[in-house]
Structures are given as C-alpha cells and as structure tokens.
Amino acid sequence: MRKKLIIFGGIIVVGLITALTVFNPSSGDEGIALFANAEQGDFIVEVTTTGELSAEKSTNILGPIQAREYNIRQLVIQNIVDEGTTVSQGDFVAQLDNGELYDKIQAEADNVDKELTAFENAKLDTALTLRGERDKLINLDYQIAEKELQLEQSQYEPPATIKKYKNELEKLKRDKERSIENYSLKSKQAVAKMSDQSFRLNRVRDRYKKMQNLLSDFTIKAPQAGMVIYAKGFDGNRIGPGSQISTWAPTVATLPDLSSMISTTYINEVDIRKVKRGQEVELGLDAFPEKRLTGTVIRVASVGQQNPNSDAKVFEVTVRVREKDRDLRPAMTTSNLIITQKLDSVVHVPLECLHVYNDSINYVIKRNGTLQEVKVGLTNSNDAVIEMGVEASDVLYLSMPANMEGKEPNLIAELDGTRQQKYEINEGGLEDEEEWLNRDGTPMSPQQIERMKSFGITSPADMREKMKSFGRGGGQRPSGGGRQGGKPKSGASATTTTSGQPSK
C-alpha cells in the first residue's frame, strides 16, 4: 500500500512540473503565444444594428371613422381575432364597444320626438294665424258692402253726411288693402317657419338613422383577404382586447403584402453620416439563424429622434429586402449589416495585433520580436487596414509577448511630423471640443466613447488634457492596459473605428 502511495505522489509531482513548464510564459520565448497573418484582400467597413420586419405595403383595417361626428373620441376593442390569423374578404376581425353609441342613439331619439312636436305646433300656429287673417278680410268685405249701400241711400242727406260716408268707405278699402298685404307677408312667414321646422326635423331624423346604421360598423370585417397584424397604439405597443383606439386614427389592424418586406432600424448619430441610400445590406433573422438575406437602403431620415432607452439620438433607416420568403413575418427581429465602404486588395490585420507606444505610435509585433510602427487606415469591428509597415503574410503576435520591456518600435520615416497632430492648437487658439476624435482625426465609435467615460473622461477636452499629461508622465493609456516609462503596451489601437455598432 505504501508503495502505491509513493508512485501516485510521484505522478502528481511530475504532472505539476510538466504543467508549470508548459504554461509558464517565461519558460520559452513564445510560450502559448497566439499569432495571426497579415492578409491582403477585400476589406468591408460596416454599420451593424438590429431592425424589425414589416410589409412595405399594407391595407389598414379601420374602425368607424364617422364616430367622431357624434363626439365619440375613444373606441374600446371588446374582441379581436388572434394576430397572424388568415382571413378572407368580409370575415370577422374585431368587435368594438358600442355602449357609448347606444346612449347617443337614445338621446337622439328623444331629439326626434322633440322636433316632431315642435313641427306639429308650428303647423297649428301658422294655420290659426292665417285663418284669422282670412276672417279679417271677409269681415272687411262685409263692412265695405254695407258702407257702399249706406252711401247710395244718403243722396238726400246733407253734403257733410255724404262726405263722411265716402271717407269711411275709403278708409275701409285702405284697411282691406293693408290686410291683403299682411296676409301675404304672414303666409310667407308661415312658409319659412314650416320650412325651418321641417329642416330641423329631417336633420335629427337623418342623424338618428345614420347613428343606427353606424352600429354595424362597430363590427369590423376584413376589406380583403390577408393575414391580420395588430396595429400599434400611440404608446408604441400593439393593441389587443381592451385597448383603446382614437377615432382620429382608428386603425385596428393591417393586412400586409408579404411579397415586399422592409426592415426598419435606427442608427445612432455617430454612424448615420456613413449610411446612404443605395448601400448594400446583409440581413439575418433571429427566428431563422440559418437564413441569410440581402437588401438595399431605400430611405434615411433627415431628422433624428430621441432613443427611448437612452440619451442618444437616432435616425430611422429603412432597408428593402430583396428576397421573397414565406417564412418572413412582420415584427420579426433582423440583424442588419450595412456595408458603408468596401476596399479592394488591401493589407489588414486583426485589431488585437495593434498596440500603442507613448499614446502616439501604433505598432505591431512581428514573430521575430521586432516592434514595427504601422499606419492604420480604416477599421471595422474585427480588423484594421494597414497602409504602411506590414506586408501581406507577415506573422504577428495577437497579444503582448514576454520580454518586450525596454524595446522601442522601428519608426516609419514617412510619418515623421504627422504624429500627434490631433493635439496641436488650431489657428483660433482653441482645441476642437466638438467631437470625440481618434489620433488620425476621425470620430470615435460609441464603444470607444463609453470606454473613455468609464475611466472618468467626460469630454473630448478632458481626454486631450489627460493624453498630454500621460504623455509627459510616461505614456500611460486611459484604459490602464499599458506600462509606464515609455515602454511598449499591449491592447487594441486607439485609432479610428469607422464600423457601426458591434454585432450581436
């Protein structure tokens, strides 16, 4: 038993010694260092973001628009078919609460009765008034006939009496003429009054009839065949049973044309300048990871909007999907990779190969241990274009190897006088405080800006001051990943990243 324990302990010791020998970086020049080859080929600069599928064209299923004519402002959905249901023309889609309309119909019925009573009263009033005027004319005719007879019989009366009878007869004739005029005016007045009462009665009757007909519009049916997709309310959420819709925007659901789909996405204000109409887009679907689609940017918003999830401003971008696929459905989440720029036959290396010396010199470490300055061009989320300093097929370290202390990079003579131009004072004597800029003058990506802020650098001016002080104090990087004293430091370069948001 003791012999077995001794053998087992010896095996453990040998294993520990072997592990320390293999995994100790100082045990060899390379240890477990990783390498990458500088490659020459096409280089793509992209903006990556997420979007939501929708139909480019669709038919809206509307509630009763006429309801607002009767002071109904909000409609409540009592019942609606499940989203995604395929319907034919005339099929039931939703039922709206018509309780408020019923109350208004009852009130309108009372108005009809009231106007009908007013119409009958007006008819009786005008009949009585005109009958009185006609009786008055008849009485005047009798009086005139009596006065004429009296005048004929007064031929033997004194002249004064005869003249009196003549004056009375003339007065009666004038009264008749005025009565005839009054009768004509009152007849016209009666016609106007009855016309007004008739109009009022017909108006409330017509309104009552329309309100009764409107009841059927509270049962919403499909205007054509298609798949029912719920509309969104003013709060951006999809409606459903119990939701309210406005009579000024009474869309209950839509019937999308699935033959032409678009992806709507939002690009942050830092990257929107790179996005243009006509750019190619590669799309993926969260629901179908194996599917790869292509598209084209067809619309870029000119005015930004507030991102509800942060303080950033975003711009709406619309992408038309080229492919037609039965699996595509509205509201599916898409990953959109917008190709903003494409370079042919350039040398590029992984971002992990880039390091910075004294906050001004970008360099790489070749396999033979040489530190070589490089001129970095465009970058994306994974690689960077190397314009000078590296050739295709050069083997480079992916991380800082051991025993690099005290080494300085081999400089490129053509770059003399161009380093740290970003920190020089401009003609106006003020530093550019408007944008977060990398060393080559191009804007930083949102990820770089967030990284700076996480270390307490709150503004571009603050960043420049810290860069200057770090340079005087030994060149420590804001990320804290390097060494002081002008020694080489590892980590990705702080040069410009022109890519969009990082891929998921």
C-alpha positions in Angstrom: 0.0 0.0 0.0 2.8 2.4 0.9 4.5 1.7 -2.5 1.3 2.6 -4.3 1.1 5.9 -2.4 4.7 6.7 -3.3 4.0 6.0 -7.0 0.8 8.1 -7.0 2.6 11.0 -5.3 5.4 10.9 -7.9 2.9 11.0 -10.7 1.3 14.1 -9.2 4.7 15.9 -8.8 5.7 15.0 -12.4 2.3 16.4 -13.6 2.8 19.6 -11.7 6.3 20.1 -13.1 5.1 19.5 -16.6 2.2 21.9 -16.3 4.5 24.7 -14.9 6.9 24.1 -17.7 4.3 24.2 -20.5 2.2 27.1 -19.2 4.8 29.4 -17.7 5.3 32.2 -20.3 8.9 32.7 -19.1 9.8 29.1 -19.9 10.3 29.9 -23.6 10.4 32.7 -26.0 6.9 32.1 -27.3 5.1 30.0 -24.6 1.5 29.8 -25.6 1.5 32.9 -27.7 -1.0 33.2 -30.5 -0.2 34.6 -33.9 -2.1 35.9 -36.9 -1.1 36.5 -40.5 -1.5 39.9 -42.2 -3.8 39.2 -45.1 -4.4 41.0 -48.4 -7.8 41.1 -49.9 -11.2 42.9 -49.8 -12.0 44.9 -46.7 -15.5 45.9 -45.7 -16.5 48.7 -43.4 -20.0 48.1 -42.0 -22.5 49.5 -39.6 -24.3 46.8 -37.6 -27.6 47.2 -35.9 -30.9 45.4 -35.3 -34.2 46.1 -37.0 -37.8 44.9 -37.3 -39.5 43.5 -40.3 -42.7 45.0 -41.7 -44.5 44.9 -45.0 -43.6 47.7 -47.4 -47.3 47.9 -48.5 -50.3 47.0 -46.4 -54.1 47.6 -46.2 -55.4 49.2 -43.0 -58.4 47.7 -41.3 -60.2 50.8 -39.9 -62.8 51.3 -37.2 -65.8 53.6 -37.7 -64.3 56.9 -38.8 -67.8 58.6 -38.7 -67.9 58.0 -34.9 -66.1 61.3 -34.3 -69.0 63.1 -35.9 -71.1 62.1 -32.9 -68.4 63.2 -30.3 -67.1 59.7 -29.7 -63.4 60.1 -29.2 -62.2 56.7 -28.0 -63.2 53.2 -29.1 -62.6 50.2 -26.9 -61.8 46.8 -28.5 -64.0 44.1 -27.0 -62.8 41.2 -29.1 -60.3 40.7 -31.9 -59.0 37.7 -33.8 -55.6 36.4 -32.9 -52.7 38.1 -34.6 -51.5 36.1 -37.6 -54.9 34.8 -38.4 -55.5 34.5 -42.2 -58.9 36.0 -43.2 -60.9 36.3 -46.3 -62.8 39.3 -47.5 -65.8 40.0 -45.3 -64.6 37.8 -42.4 -64.9 39.0 -38.8 -61.9 40.8 -37.4 -62.9 42.7 -34.3 -65.8 43.9 -32.2 -65.8 47.4 -30.7 -67.7 48.5 -27.6 -70.8 50.3 -28.8 -72.3 51.3 -25.4 -71.5 54.9 -25.8 -73.1 55.0 -29.3 -76.3 53.3 -27.9 -76.6 56.1 -25.3 -76.2 58.7 -28.0 -78.8 57.0 -30.2 -81.3 57.1 -27.3 -80.6 60.8 -26.8 -81.1 61.4 -30.5 -84.4 59.5 -30.4 -85.6 62.0 -27.8 -84.5 64.8 -30.0 -86.5 63.4 -32.9 -89.6 63.3 -30.7 -89.0 66.9 -29.5 -88.5 68.2 -33.1 -91.6 66.4 -34.3 -93.7 68.0 -31.5 -92.2 71.4 -32.4 -93.1 70.8 -36.1 -96.7 69.9 -35.3 -97.1 73.0 -33.0 -95.6 75.2 -35.7 -98.1 73.8 -38.2 -101.1 74.6 -35.9 -99.8 78.1 -35.1 -99.4 79.0 -38.8 -102.9 77.6 -39.6 -104.6 79.6 -36.9 -102.7 82.8 -37.8 -103.6 82.6 -41.5 -107.2 81.7 -40.7 -107.5 84.8 -38.6 -106.2 86.9 -41.4 -108.6 85.4 -43.9 -111.6 86.0 -41.5 -110.5 89.6 -41.2 -110.5 90.1 -45.0 -114.0 88.6 -45.1 -115.3 90.9 -42.4 -113.8 93.9 -44.3 -115.6 92.9 -47.4 -118.9 92.9 -45.5 -118.2 96.3 -44.0 -117.3 97.8 -47.4 -120.6 96.4 -48.9 -122.6 97.9 -46.0 -120.9 101.3 -46.3 -121.5 101.4 -50.1 -125.2 100.7 -49.5 -125.4 103.4 -46.9 -123.7 105.8 -49.3 -126.3 105.1 -52.0 -129.1 105.7 -49.6 -127.7 109.1 -48.4 -128.3 111.0 -51.6 -130.9 113.2 -49.8 -128.7 113.7 -46.8 -126.8 116.9 -46.2 -123.5 117.2 -48.1 -121.5 116.8 -44.9 -123.1 113.5 -44.1 -122.5 112.2 -47.6 -118.8 113.2 -47.4 -118.5 111.4 -44.1 -119.8 108.2 -45.6 -117.4 108.5 -48.5 -114.4 108.9 -46.1 -115.5 105.9 -44.1 -115.8 103.8 -47.3 -112.3 104.9 -48.4 -110.9 104.0 -45.0 -112.4 100.5 -45.2 -110.9 100.0 -48.6 -107.4 101.0 -47.4 -107.8 98.6 -44.4 -108.6 95.8 -46.8 -105.5 96.6 -48.9 -103.3 96.5 -45.8 -104.9 93.3 -44.6 -104.3 91.7 -48.0 -100.6 92.7 -47.7 -100.4 91.4 -44.2 -102.0 88.2 -45.2 -99.3 87.8 -47.9 -96.5 88.5 -45.5 -97.8 86.2 -42.9 -98.3 83.5 -45.5 -94.6 83.8 -46.4 -93.6 83.9 -42.8 -95.6 80.7 -42.2 -93.9 79.0 -45.1 -90.4 80.0 -43.8 -91.3 78.8 -40.3 -92.6 75.5 -41.5 -89.6 75.1 -43.8 -87.2 75.7 -40.8 -89.1 73.2 -38.6 -89.2 70.7 -41.4 -85.4 71.1 -41.8 -84.7 70.6 -38.1 -86.9 67.6 -38.0 -85.4 66.0 -41.1 -81.9 66.7 -39.7 -82.4 64.9 -36.5 -84.2 62.1 -38.3 -81.3 61.7 -40.7 -78.8 61.9 -37.8 -80.8 59.2 -35.9 -80.8 57.0 -39.0 -77.1 57.3 -39.6 -76.3 56.6 -35.9 -78.4 53.4 -36.2 -76.5 52.4 -39.4 -73.2 53.2 -37.7 -73.9 50.4 -35.2 -73.0 47.8 -37.8 -69.6 49.5 -38.4 -68.6 48.6 -34.8 -68.4 45.0 -36.0 -65.2 45.2 -38.1 -64.7 42.9 -41.1 -61.8 42.3 -43.4 -61.8 44.5 -46.5 -59.8 41.9 -48.4 -58.0 38.6 -47.8 -54.7 38.5 -45.9 -53.0 37.9 -42.6 -54.2 40.1 -39.6 -51.4 42.0 -37.9 -52.3 44.2 -34.9 -51.7 47.9 -35.2 -49.7 49.9 -32.7 -51.1 52.5 -30.4 -49.7 55.9 -29.6 -47.5 54.4 -26.9 -45.9 52.1 -29.5 -47.4 48.9 -28.0 -49.6 46.6 -30.0 -53.3 46.8 -29.4 -55.4 43.9 -28.2 -58.7 43.2 -26.4 -59.4 46.1 -24.0 -57.2 48.5 -25.9 -58.4 51.9 -26.9 -58.1 53.5 -30.3 -58.7 57.0 -31.3 -61.4 57.9 -33.8 -58.8 60.2 -35.4 -56.5 57.2 -36.0 -59.0 54.3 -36.0 -56.6 51.6 -37.4 -57.3 48.3 -35.6 -55.1 46.0 -37.7 -53.4 45.8 -41.0 -53.3 43.3 -43.9 -49.7 43.3 -45.0 -48.5 42.5 -48.5 -45.9 39.8 -47.6 -44.4 39.9 -51.1 -42.4 43.0 -50.4 -40.8 43.3 -46.9 -38.7 46.1 -45.3 -36.6 46.2 -42.2 -36.8 49.4 -40.1 -33.8 50.1 -38.0 -32.4 53.1 -36.0 -28.8 54.3 -36.4 -27.0 56.4 -33.8 -26.0 59.9 -34.7 -22.3 59.0 -34.7 -22.7 56.4 -37.6 -25.6 58.0 -39.5 -23.2 60.0 -41.7 -21.8 56.8 -43.1 -25.2 55.5 -44.2 -26.5 56.4 -47.7 -29.3 55.4 -49.9 -28.5 52.5 -52.2 -25.9 50.9 -49.9 -26.0 47.1 -49.7 -27.2 45.4 -46.6 -26.8 41.8 -45.3 -29.7 40.7 -43.1 -30.1 37.8 -40.7 -33.2 36.6 -38.8 -33.3 35.8 -35.1 -36.1 33.4 -35.8 -34.2 31.6 -38.6 -30.5 31.9 -37.9 -29.6 29.8 -40.9 -31.3 32.2 -43.4 -29.2 35.0 -44.9 -30.9 37.8 -46.8 -29.8 40.8 -48.8 -31.3 44.2 -49.1 -30.8 47.9 -50.1 -31.1 51.1 -48.0 -34.1 52.9 -49.5 -34.6 55.7 -47.0 -32.5 57.6 -44.5 -34.3 60.0 -42.1 -33.1 63.6 -42.3 -34.3 64.4 -38.7 -33.3 62.4 -35.7 -35.3 61.4 -32.7 -34.8 60.6 -29.1 -33.9 56.9 -28.3 -36.4 56.0 -25.6 -33.9 53.6 -24.0 -31.0 56.1 -23.7 -30.0 59.8 -24.1 -28.7 59.1 -27.6 -30.2 60.5 -30.8 -31.1 58.0 -33.5 -32.1 58.2 -37.2 -34.6 55.9 -38.8 -33.3 53.9 -41.7 -35.4 51.7 -44.0 -34.0 48.6 -45.8 -35.9 46.8 -48.6 -35.4 43.1 -48.5 -34.7 41.6 -52.0 -35.7 38.0 -51.3 -39.3 36.7 -51.1 -39.7 34.1 -48.4 -42.9 32.6 -46.9 -41.2 32.4 -43.5 -40.8 36.2 -43.3 -43.4 37.7 -41.0 -44.0 41.3 -39.7 -42.4 42.1 -36.4 -39.5 39.6 -36.8 -36.2 40.9 -35.5 -33.4 41.3 -38.0 -29.7 41.8 -37.8 -28.7 44.4 -40.3 -25.1 44.8 -41.5 -25.0 47.9 -43.7 -21.9 47.9 -46.0 -20.8 51.5 -45.9 -17.5 51.1 -47.7 -15.5 48.4 -49.5 -11.8 48.4 -50.3 -10.2 46.1 -52.8 -6.8 44.3 -52.3 -5.6 46.0 -49.1 -3.5 44.6 -46.2 -5.4 44.2 -43.0 -4.7 42.6 -39.6 -6.9 41.8 -36.5 -7.4 44.6 -34.1 -5.8 42.5 -31.4 -2.4 42.8 -33.2 -2.3 46.6 -32.8 -0.6 48.2 -29.8 0.3 51.8 -29.0 3.5 53.4 -27.8 3.6 56.7 -25.9 0.0 57.3 -26.9 1.1 58.4 -30.4 2.7 55.5 -32.2 0.7 52.5 -33.5 2.8 49.4 -33.9 2.7 45.6 -34.3 5.0 42.9 -33.0 6.3 40.5 -35.7 7.1 36.9 -34.9 10.8 37.6 -34.8 10.2 40.0 -31.9 10.5 43.2 -33.9 8.3 46.1 -32.9 7.2 47.8 -36.2 5.3 51.1 -36.4 2.3 51.0 -38.8 0.0 53.5 -40.4 -3.6 52.4 -39.7 -6.3 53.2 -42.2 -10.0 52.2 -41.9 -11.1 49.8 -39.3 -14.2 47.7 -38.7 -15.4 45.7 -35.7 -12.7 43.0 -36.3 -9.8 44.2 -38.4 -7.8 47.3 -39.4 -6.3 48.3 -42.7 -2.6 48.8 -42.6 -1.4 51.3 -45.1 2.3 51.2 -44.2 4.6 49.0 -42.1 3.3 45.5 -42.7 3.3 43.3 -45.8 0.9 40.5 -46.6 1.7 37.2 -45.0 3.7 38.8 -42.1 3.2 36.8 -39.0 2.2 39.0 -36.0 1.6 38.5 -32.3 -2.0 38.7 -31.2 -1.0 39.8 -27.7 2.0 41.3 -26.0 4.6 38.6 -25.5 7.0 38.4 -22.6 10.5 40.1 -22.6 9.3 43.2 -24.6 10.3 45.7 -21.8 12.7 48.3 -23.0 12.1 47.8 -26.7 11.0 50.6 -29.0 9.3 50.2 -32.3 11.0 50.8 -35.6 9.6 54.1 -36.9 8.4 54.8 -40.4 10.3 57.9 -41.7 7.4 59.0 -43.9 5.3 59.5 -40.8 7.7 62.0 -39.2 5.9 65.2 -38.4 2.4 63.7 -38.6 2.2 62.1 -35.2 0.0 63.7 -32.5 -1.4 66.3 -34.9 -4.7 65.8 -33.3 -3.4 67.5 -30.1 -2.0 70.6 -31.7 -3.6 74.0 -31.1 -5.6 75.3 -34.1 -5.4 78.8 -35.6 -8.1 80.2 -33.3 -6.0 79.1 -30.2 -8.7 76.7 -29.1 -8.7 72.9 -29.2 -11.5 71.1 -31.1 -14.0 70.3 -28.4 -16.9 69.3 -30.6 -16.2 65.6 -31.3 -14.6 62.6 -29.8 -11.7 62.0 -32.2 -9.1 59.4 -32.7 -5.5 60.2 -33.4 -6.0 60.4 -37.1 -8.8 62.9 -36.8 -11.8 60.5 -37.4 -14.7 60.2 -34.9 -14.5 57.5 -32.3 -17.1 54.7 -32.2 -19.7 54.7 -29.4 -17.9 51.8 -27.8 -14.7 53.8 -27.6 -16.5 56.8 -26.1 -18.2 54.7 -23.5 -14.8 53.1 -22.6 -13.3 56.6 -22.1 -16.3 57.7 -19.9 -15.9 54.6 -17.8 -12.4 55.8 -16.8 -13.7 59.2 -15.8 -13.0 61.1 -19.1 -16.2 63.1 -19.6 -15.4 65.2 -22.6 -13.1 65.5 -25.6 -11.3 68.4 -23.9 -10.8 66.3 -20.8 -9.4 63.4 -22.9 -6.9 65.7 -24.6 -5.6 67.1 -21.3 -5.2 63.6 -19.9 -3.5 62.4 -23.0 -1.0 65.3 -22.7 -0.4 64.7 -19.0 0.0 60.9 -19.6 2.5 61.6 -22.4 4.6 63.8 -20.1 4.3 61.1 -17.4 5.4 58.1 -19.4 2.6 57.4 -21.9 0.0 55.5 -19.8 -3.1 54.7 -21.8 -6.5 55.9 -20.4 -7.6 52.2 -20.4 -4.9 51.4 -17.9 -3.7 48.5 -20.1 -0.1 49.7 -20.7 3.1 50.2 -18.8 4.7 53.4 -17.7 8.1 54.8 -18.6 7.7 54.8 -22.4 7.6 51.0 -22.6 5.6 49.1 -25.1 1.9 48.5 -24.1 -0.5 45.9 -25.3 -4.1 46.2 -26.4 -6.0 47.3 -29.4 -5.0 50.5 -31.1 -6.9 53.7 -30.2 -7.1 54.7 -33.8 -10.4 55.4 -35.5 -13.1 52.8 -35.8 -15.5 53.5 -38.6 -17.6 50.5 -38.1 -21.1 50.7 -36.7 -22.5 49.1 -33.6 -20.9 45.8 -32.7 -22.5 42.6 -34.0 -24.5 40.6 -31.5 
